[in-house]
Amino acid sequence: MESTLRTDRPKIPGDYLAPKRLAWPWAESRLAESRNYWITTVCADGVPHARPVWGVWLEGRLCFSSGSRIRAHLERSPAVSVNLESGDECVILEGSATLVRDEALTRRIVAAYNEKYHWDLEAKPGEFFEARPRVVFGWLCDGTGRDGGALFSQTATRWRFDEVASSSPDEGS
């Protein structure tokens, strides 16, 4: 007699087996601890441009410096996608990046950067970018693929960062 394999879920009370959203501190810790960040910008002809950079997660934004190509792309269009190195503990930030011109913020970035990378960098305002998230995606994945995507489907999470527009009572909303 031949048998047929069937897959279903065991009966467990409550929502124990329901998909679990990852907590924001999980994503923030990976953003802070990552050594390399893959920055993707868009060239003038629309071609994506990805490069690894060093950076620091500071005060809810990724701060990084980069060469002239990424600088030129971001000056033309601030759209940026940031990916961490792991495909098994995935975090992807999408948002916009602008030059940091504030001296006090630049000092905090440099202090964090020097501590993280064991450098003695001296930077001036305008040498770092800050990538502020619009949306961040995160998930866990069995790197072998043997789980058929079960871990991904159980943990895939999206965090949205809504901009709060300030308007006076006389202005429409």
MARNULUM-960373 format. One record per atom (N, C-alpha, C): atom name; chain; x, y, z. Coordinates in steps of 0.05 Angstrom, whole numbers, padded with zeros to 5 digits. Example, Ala and Ser with C-alpha at 12.3 -4.5 7.8 and 13.67 -1.06 7.14 Angstrom:
MARNULUM-960373
N  A  00264  -00114  00156
CA  A  00246  -00090  00156
C  A  00264  -00066  00156
N  A  00257  -00045  00142
CA  A  00273  -00021  00143
C  A  00258  00001  00157
END
This chain:
MARNULUM-960373
N  A  00017  -00023  00000
CA  A  00000  00000  00000
C  A  00018  00025  00000
N  A  00011  00043  -00017
CA  A  00026  00068  -00020
C  A  00014  00089  -00001
N  A  00032  00105  00011
CA  A  00022  00126  00028
C  A  00025  00153  00014
N  A  00009  00172  00023
CA  A  00010  00199  00012
C  A  00017  00218  00035
N  A  00035  00235  00030
CA  A  00043  00255  00050
C  A  00024  00278  00050
N  A  00013  00285  00073
CA  A  -00005  00308  00076
C  A  00007  00327  00097
N  A  00004  00352  00092
CA  A  00014  00372  00111
C  A  -00009  00389  00121
N  A  -00010  00393  00148
CA  A  -00029  00411  00159
C  A  -00018  00422  00185
N  A  -00034  00435  00201
CA  A  -00024  00446  00226
C  A  -00036  00432  00250
N  A  -00020  00428  00271
CA  A  -00031  00415  00294
C  A  -00051  00434  00308
N  A  -00069  00422  00324
CA  A  -00089  00438  00338
C  A  -00077  00447  00365
N  A  -00072  00473  00366
CA  A  -00061  00485  00390
C  A  -00079  00509  00397
N  A  -00088  00512  00422
CA  A  -00106  00534  00428
C  A  -00093  00561  00424
N  A  -00111  00581  00420
CA  A  -00102  00608  00416
C  A  -00089  00612  00389
N  A  -00073  00633  00387
CA  A  -00060  00639  00361
C  A  -00031  00633  00362
N  A  -00023  00612  00376
CA  A  00005  00606  00379
C  A  00019  00601  00353
N  A  00005  00589  00334
CA  A  00018  00583  00308
C  A  00013  00605  00287
N  A  00000  00627  00295
CA  A  -00005  00648  00276
C  A  00021  00662  00270
N  A  00023  00674  00246
CA  A  00047  00689  00240
C  A  00053  00710  00261
N  A  00079  00713  00267
CA  A  00088  00732  00288
C  A  00102  00755  00274
N  A  00094  00779  00280
CA  A  00109  00802  00270
C  A  00134  00805  00286
N  A  00155  00813  00273
CA  A  00180  00818  00286
C  A  00178  00845  00301
N  A  00190  00848  00323
CA  A  00189  00873  00339
C  A  00209  00893  00327
N  A  00202  00918  00327
CA  A  00220  00939  00316
C  A  00248  00938  00329
N  A  00250  00933  00355
CA  A  00278  00932  00367
C  A  00295  00910  00354
N  A  00282  00889  00344
CA  A  00297  00868  00329
C  A  00310  00880  00305
N  A  00295  00895  00289
CA  A  00306  00907  00265
C  A  00327  00929  00272
N  A  00321  00945  00292
CA  A  00340  00966  00300
C  A  00366  00955  00309
N  A  00366  00933  00323
CA  A  00391  00921  00332
C  A  00408  00912  00309
N  A  00395  00901  00288
CA  A  00410  00892  00265
C  A  00420  00916  00249
N  A  00404  00937  00247
CA  A  00413  00962  00234
C  A  00437  00974  00249
N  A  00437  00972  00275
CA  A  00459  00983  00291
C  A  00484  00966  00290
N  A  00481  00939  00290
CA  A  00503  00921  00292
C  A  00516  00914  00265
N  A  00502  00919  00243
CA  A  00513  00912  00217
C  A  00540  00927  00212
N  A  00558  00913  00200
CA  A  00584  00926  00194
C  A  00583  00939  00167
N  A  00571  00927  00148
CA  A  00569  00937  00121
C  A  00540  00940  00113
N  A  00534  00961  00098
CA  A  00508  00968  00089
C  A  00509  00971  00058
N  A  00491  00957  00044
CA  A  00490  00959  00015
C  A  00471  00982  00009
N  A  00482  01004  -00002
CA  A  00467  01028  -00009
C  A  00460  01026  -00039
N  A  00435  01028  -00046
CA  A  00426  01028  -00073
C  A  00414  01055  -00080
N  A  00425  01068  -00101
CA  A  00415  01093  -00111
C  A  00408  01088  -00140
N  A  00399  01110  -00154
CA  A  00392  01107  -00182
C  A  00408  01127  -00198
N  A  00421  01116  -00219
CA  A  00437  01132  -00237
C  A  00419  01151  -00254
N  A  00430  01170  -00268
CA  A  00415  01189  -00284
C  A  00399  01174  -00306
N  A  00410  01152  -00316
CA  A  00396  01137  -00337
C  A  00376  01116  -00326
N  A  00372  01117  -00299
CA  A  00352  01099  -00287
C  A  00363  01072  -00278
N  A  00389  01067  -00282
CA  A  00401  01042  -00275
C  A  00407  01042  -00245
N  A  00400  01021  -00230
CA  A  00406  01019  -00202
C  A  00437  01018  -00198
N  A  00446  01029  -00176
CA  A  00474  01029  -00169
C  A  00477  01021  -00140
N  A  00489  00998  -00134
CA  A  00491  00988  -00107
C  A  00521  00986  -00099
N  A  00527  00995  -00075
CA  A  00554  00994  -00064
C  A  00553  00990  -00034
N  A  00572  00974  -00023
CA  A  00573  00971  00006
C  A  00587  00995  00018
N  A  00577  01005  00041
CA  A  00590  01027  00055
C  A  00590  01020  00085
N  A  00606  01035  00100
CA  A  00604  01034  00129
C  A  00585  01055  00138
N  A  00572  01051  00161
CA  A  00554  01070  00171
C  A  00546  01064  00200
N  A  00531  01082  00211
CA  A  00521  01079  00239
C  A  00491  01085  00240
N  A  00477  01069  00255
CA  A  00448  01074  00261
C  A  00447  01092  00285
N  A  00437  01116  00281
CA  A  00438  01136  00302
C  A  00412  01152  00301
N  A  00398  01152  00324
CA  A  00374  01169  00327
C  A  00353  01164  00305
N  A  00349  01139  00298
CA  A  00328  01131  00279
C  A  00335  01136  00250
N  A  00361  01137  00244
CA  A  00369  01140  00216
C  A  00396  01127  00212
N  A  00401  01119  00187
CA  A  00427  01108  00180
C  A  00445  01131  00169
N  A  00468  01134  00182
CA  A  00487  01155  00174
C  A  00511  01142  00161
N  A  00518  01151  00137
CA  A  00540  01139  00123
C  A  00554  01160  00105
N  A  00578  01154  00097
CA  A  00592  01171  00078
C  A  00598  01154  00054
N  A  00602  01166  00031
CA  A  00607  01151  00007
C  A  00621  01168  -00014
N  A  00628  01154  -00036
CA  A  00643  01167  -00057
C  A  00625  01185  -00075
N  A  00638  01195  -00095
CA  A  00625  01216  -00112
C  A  00601  01205  -00128
N  A  00601  01180  -00136
CA  A  00578  01170  -00152
C  A  00553  01170  -00136
N  A  00554  01158  -00112
CA  A  00530  01158  -00095
C  A  00522  01186  -00088
N  A  00541  01203  -00082
CA  A  00535  01231  -00075
C  A  00520  01245  -00099
N  A  00530  01241  -00123
CA  A  00517  01253  -00146
C  A  00489  01242  -00150
N  A  00485  01216  -00146
CA  A  00459  01204  -00149
C  A  00439  01216  -00128
N  A  00448  01218  -00103
CA  A  00431  01227  -00082
C  A  00425  01257  -00084
N  A  00444  01272  -00095
CA  A  00439  01301  -00100
C  A  00417  01305  -00121
N  A  00416  01286  -00140
CA  A  00396  01288  -00161
C  A  00369  01276  -00152
N  A  00370  01254  -00137
CA  A  00346  01241  -00127
C  A  00353  01228  -00100
N  A  00339  01236  -00079
CA  A  00346  01226  -00052
C  A  00337  01197  -00046
N  A  00323  01185  -00066
CA  A  00313  01158  -00061
C  A  00336  01138  -00056
N  A  00332  01121  -00035
CA  A  00353  01103  -00028
C  A  00341  01077  -00017
N  A  00354  01055  -00022
CA  A  00347  01029  -00010
C  A  00373  01019  00004
N  A  00370  01010  00028
CA  A  00392  01001  00044
C  A  00387  00972  00052
N  A  00405  00954  00045
CA  A  00403  00926  00052
C  A  00427  00918  00070
N  A  00421  00901  00089
CA  A  00443  00891  00106
C  A  00454  00866  00093
N  A  00475  00855  00104
CA  A  00489  00833  00091
C  A  00474  00806  00092
N  A  00458  00802  00113
CA  A  00446  00776  00117
C  A  00420  00772  00100
N  A  00418  00749  00088
CA  A  00394  00742  00074
C  A  00376  00724  00092
N  A  00387  00715  00115
CA  A  00372  00698  00133
C  A  00359  00715  00156
N  A  00371  00737  00163
CA  A  00359  00756  00181
C  A  00357  00783  00166
N  A  00338  00785  00149
CA  A  00337  00806  00129
C  A  00324  00832  00140
N  A  00338  00854  00134
CA  A  00327  00881  00140
C  A  00333  00898  00116
N  A  00312  00911  00105
CA  A  00314  00928  00082
C  A  00301  00955  00089
N  A  00316  00976  00087
CA  A  00305  01003  00092
C  A  00302  01017  00065
N  A  00278  01029  00062
CA  A  00273  01045  00038
C  A  00265  01073  00048
N  A  00277  01093  00036
CA  A  00271  01121  00044
C  A  00286  01141  00028
N  A  00294  01162  00041
CA  A  00309  01183  00026
C  A  00334  01191  00043
N  A  00354  01199  00028
CA  A  00379  01206  00041
C  A  00387  01235  00034
N  A  00395  01250  00054
CA  A  00403  01277  00051
C  A  00430  01282  00065
N  A  00444  01302  00056
CA  A  00469  01310  00069
C  A  00464  01320  00097
N  A  00481  01312  00115
CA  A  00480  01322  00143
C  A  00497  01348  00143
N  A  00484  01370  00149
CA  A  00497  01396  00150
C  A  00500  01407  00179
N  A  00486  01394  00197
CA  A  00486  01402  00225
C  A  00512  01394  00239
N  A  00526  01413  00251
CA  A  00552  01407  00264
C  A  00550  01388  00288
N  A  00530  01393  00305
CA  A  00526  01376  00328
C  A  00520  01347  00320
N  A  00502  01344  00301
CA  A  00496  01317  00291
C  A  00521  01304  00279
N  A  00536  01319  00263
CA  A  00560  01308  00251
C  A  00580  01298  00273
N  A  00582  01313  00295
CA  A  00600  01304  00317
C  A  00590  01278  00329
N  A  00564  01275  00332
CA  A  00553  01250  00343
C  A  00557  01227  00324
N  A  00554  01232  00298
CA  A  00559  01211  00278
C  A  00588  01202  00279
N  A  00606  01222  00279
CA  A  00635  01216  00278
C  A  00643  01200  00303
N  A  00632  01208  00327
CA  A  00639  01193  00351
C  A  00629  01164  00350
N  A  00605  01160  00340
CA  A  00594  01133  00337
C  A  00610  01117  00316
N  A  00616  01130  00294
CA  A  00631  01117  00272
C  A  00659  01109  00282
N  A  00673  01127  00296
CA  A  00700  01121  00306
C  A  00699  01098  00326
N  A  00679  01097  00343
CA  A  00677  01076  00363
C  A  00671  01049  00349
N  A  00653  01049  00330
CA  A  00645  01025  00316
C  A  00668  01013  00299
N  A  00681  01030  00284
CA  A  00701  01020  00266
C  A  00730  01024  00275
N  A  00734  01033  00300
CA  A  00760  01036  00312
C  A  00778  01055  00294
N  A  00766  01077  00286
CA  A  00780  01097  00270
C  A  00784  01122  00285
N  A  00798  01141  00273
CA  A  00801  01167  00284
C  A  00794  01188  00263
N  A  00769  01185  00253
CA  A  00759  01202  00231
C  A  00753  01229  00242
N  A  00759  01249  00226
CA  A  00751  01277  00232
C  A  00735  01286  00208
N  A  00710  01289  00211
CA  A  00692  01297  00189
C  A  00679  01324  00194
N  A  00673  01337  00172
CA  A  00659  01363  00174
C  A  00630  01359  00164
N  A  00613  01378  00172
CA  A  00586  01376  00161
C  A  00586  01375  00131
N  A  00569  01359  00119
CA  A  00568  01355  00090
C  A  00583  01331  00081
N  A  00596  01316  00099
CA  A  00611  01292  00090
C  A  00595  01266  00095
N  A  00573  01268  00111
CA  A  00556  01245  00116
C  A  00528  01249  00105
N  A  00516  01227  00098
CA  A  00487  01227  00091
C  A  00472  01215  00113
N  A  00446  01222  00116
CA  A  00428  01209  00134
C  A  00405  01197  00118
N  A  00402  01171  00120
CA  A  00380  01158  00106
C  A  00357  01153  00126
N  A  00336  01168  00122
CA  A  00312  01165  00139
C  A  00293  01145  00127
N  A  00283  01127  00143
CA  A  00266  01106  00132
C  A  00237  01117  00127
N  A  00226  01108  00104
CA  A  00198  01111  00098
C  A  00184  01085  00104
N  A  00198  01063  00098
CA  A  00188  01036  00103
C  A  00212  01018  00108
N  A  00209  00999  00126
CA  A  00230  00979  00131
C  A  00217  00952  00130
N  A  00230  00933  00117
CA  A  00220  00905  00116
C  A  00240  00888  00131
N  A  00229  00868  00144
CA  A  00246  00849  00158
C  A  00234  00821  00159
N  A  00251  00801  00158
CA  A  00241  00773  00161
C  A  00264  00755  00167
N  A  00257  00732  00177
CA  A  00276  00710  00181
C  A  00272  00690  00159
N  A  00293  00675  00153
CA  A  00292  00656  00131
C  A  00311  00633  00137
N  A  00301  00609  00132
CA  A  00318  00585  00133
C  A  00336  00585  00109
N  A  00361  00591  00112
CA  A  00380  00594  00090
C  A  00383  00569  00073
N  A  00375  00546  00083
CA  A  00377  00522  00067
C  A  00354  00519  00048
N  A  00332  00533  00053
CA  A  00308  00531  00036
C  A  00292  00506  00041
N  A  00301  00489  00060
CA  A  00287  00464  00065
C  A  00260  00467  00079
N  A  00255  00491  00090
CA  A  00230  00494  00104
C  A  00208  00504  00085
N  A  00214  00507  00059
CA  A  00194  00515  00040
C  A  00183  00543  00044
N  A  00199  00560  00057
CA  A  00190  00587  00062
C  A  00174  00591  00087
N  A  00172  00570  00104
CA  A  00155  00572  00128
C  A  00164  00594  00147
N  A  00190  00596  00152
CA  A  00200  00616  00170
C  A  00195  00644  00160
N  A  00200  00648  00134
CA  A  00194  00674  00121
C  A  00165  00681  00124
N  A  00147  00662  00117
CA  A  00119  00669  00118
C  A  00109  00673  00146
N  A  00123  00663  00166
CA  A  00115  00667  00194
C  A  00125  00694  00205
N  A  00146  00705  00193
CA  A  00159  00728  00206
C  A  00159  00754  00189
N  A  00152  00752  00163
CA  A  00154  00776  00146
C  A  00139  00799  00158
N  A  00153  00821  00161
CA  A  00142  00845  00175
C  A  00149  00870  00160
N  A  00131  00889  00160
CA  A  00136  00915  00148
C  A  00130  00937  00169
N  A  00149  00955  00172
CA  A  00145  00978  00189
C  A  00143  01003  00172
N  A  00123  01019  00176
CA  A  00119  01043  00160
C  A  00124  01068  00178
N  A  00137  01087  00166
CA  A  00143  01112  00180
C  A  00128  01134  00166
N  A  00106  01141  00178
CA  A  00090  01162  00166
C  A  00100  01189  00174
N  A  00103  01207  00154
CA  A  00112  01234  00160
C  A  00088  01249  00171
N  A  00093  01263  00192
CA  A  00072  01279  00204
C  A  00075  01308  00193
N  A  00055  01316  00178
CA  A  00056  01343  00166
C  A  00046  01362  00187
N  A  00060  01384  00190
CA  A  00051  01404  00208
C  A  00035  01425  00192
N  A  00012  01431  00202
CA  A  -00005  01451  00188
C  A  -00018  01468  00209
N  A  -00022  01493  00202
CA  A  -00036  01511  00221
C  A  -00066  01506  00218
N  A  -00081  01514  00238
CA  A  -00110  01510  00237
C  A  -00123  01523  00212
N  A  -00110  01544  00201
CA  A  -00121  01557  00178
C  A  -00117  01541  00152
N  A  -00097  01523  00153
CA  A  -00091  01507  00129
C  A  -00108  01482  00129
N  A  -00113  01472  00105
CA  A  -00128  01447  00103
C  A  -00110  01424  00111
N  A  -00122  01401  00116
CA  A  -00105  01378  00123
C  A  -00105  01357  00102
END
